[in-house]
Amino acid sequence: MSAAAASPLPDTPGVTLSPDGLIALRQVTLKARGEPALANLPGGFATRRKGHGQEVADVRQYVAGDDIRHLDRGTTARTGELHVRQFQEERDRITILVADFRPSMLWGITRAFRSVAAAEALALIGWQAVEDGGRTGLLAITSGPPVIVPPRGRARGMLDVIGGMVRAHRAALQGAMDGDTADPPLAGPLSRAERIAPRGAELIIASGFDTPGDGFGEVLSRLDRDRVPRLMAITDADGTRLPRGDYPVRLSDGRHIRIALDGTGAEAPDLLDIEGFRALRVDAGQSVEDMARRLAAAFPPDRAP
């Protein structure tokens, strides 16, 4: 029996995650890739390729200043002259999708919960990664145990990731319905990414970054040493889009407050600062088509050096 059939939660668009919906985003990704590129976002999001890599690209004669550790012994012995190997970055790209499904993400006042928008954005990027020949994995963070899916390639890998996101999101919603509304600090479960993601991997972190916890900045800095963390700040309640009025909001501690919006809020910036790292702002109220075009500009398909 599937998780969807076993769960008492109703399948409500924008509230629950549908595996069919996330699978269908593959076609949305392919369409966005084929459209004219949007203007680059301010500050750029170019991926850094770290290290020398281990794939041998060429063998050539030694010249003064070359690293002696790269000597090619076979060619040197055969020709009687020093030769060195030239290396390139490996093409086996690994992308770990980090989905924040903690209680603070389980709300929204427009098209979808922030948690649903986070899953959609990650699925769009994940489909793009496997289309480029890479491998994708998952770290889904909830108020309970995280859901981890090891990286795999091709469509099979993304289907495993989608299954993991759907299971984790249903567990998060069930926990909130059972009264589990307090956010655990993000720093703790995020540090697990150091064990999941190999060196050189790309980490796409989709979160509202509520309750980051002590040491959150240090965790990001450690990840940045040997991996490439990319942050997406999932937002909602854009004052420029919502009509004027009072909006009831329940906080993570159970308190209820009302937020008054006058409908004349300032335009939200494209990039936010999270502990010194740039975070791409993703609006949960956007359609998935608009989201796909925006992410295609921020994460261009050809990220090879």
C-alpha positions, 0 to 999 in steps of 0.5 A: 500500500502506498504512503498516500493511501495509508495516510489519513491526511487529505490530498490538498493542492498547495498543502500536501505533496503529490508525487505525480505533481513533482514528477510532472515538473520534469517537463516544466524544467525541460520547457524552461531550459528551452526558453530564452535565458532571463537576465542574470540575477544581481551578484550571480550564482555561478558554481565554484569548481574546487580542486584539480579533479582526478580525470586526466585530460592530457599528457604533455612535456614538463615545463619549469613550474609544473607540479612534480607530483603530476609526472606521468611515469609511463610517458616519461620512461617511454620518451626519455623526457619528463611529461606531466598529466593535466587534470580536469574536474570530474563530470560526475556532479552530485547535487544534494537537495536539502528540504526544510519541512520543519513546522515553521515551513508548514504554512502559507497564505497564497498559492502553497505552503512554504514547504511545498514551494521548497519541494517544488523548487528543489524538484525543478533543480533536481530534474535539471541536474539529472538531465545534465548527467549528474546524481541527486540525493536528499536530506529532508529535515523535519521536527523528527528524524530526517529522511535521507536518500543517497545520491543516484543518477538518471530518472531513477535517482530523482524518483527516489528523491521525490519519494523521500520528499513526499514521505518526509512532508507527510510525516511533518504534516502529521506531526504538526496535526498531532501538536508538534509545532516547535522548530528544532534548530536548523544547525543540528540536522543541517550538519548531517550534510557533511556526512551525506555529501562528498567533497565537491558536491553541490548542496541546494538548501531550501528553507525559510531559515527560521530558528537557525540555532547556535552555530548555524553560520559555522555549519555553513562555513564548514560546508563551504570549505569542500562543498558548494552550498547554495541557499534558497530563502522560501518566502510568502506574504509579499506585501506588494501582492497581497490585498490590504487587510488583517491576516491571522497567523499562528506562531510556532509556540501556538500563539495567534497574532494578526498581521496588518498589510496595507497593500503598498509594501516595498518590492522584496529583493531577489537576493537575501543575506543569510549568515554572509551567504547569498540566498536566492529568494523564492516566492511561494506564491509564484506559479511553478512555471514562473519559478522554473524560469527564475531557477533556470536563470539562477542555475544555468544548465551548463555549469561546467568550467 
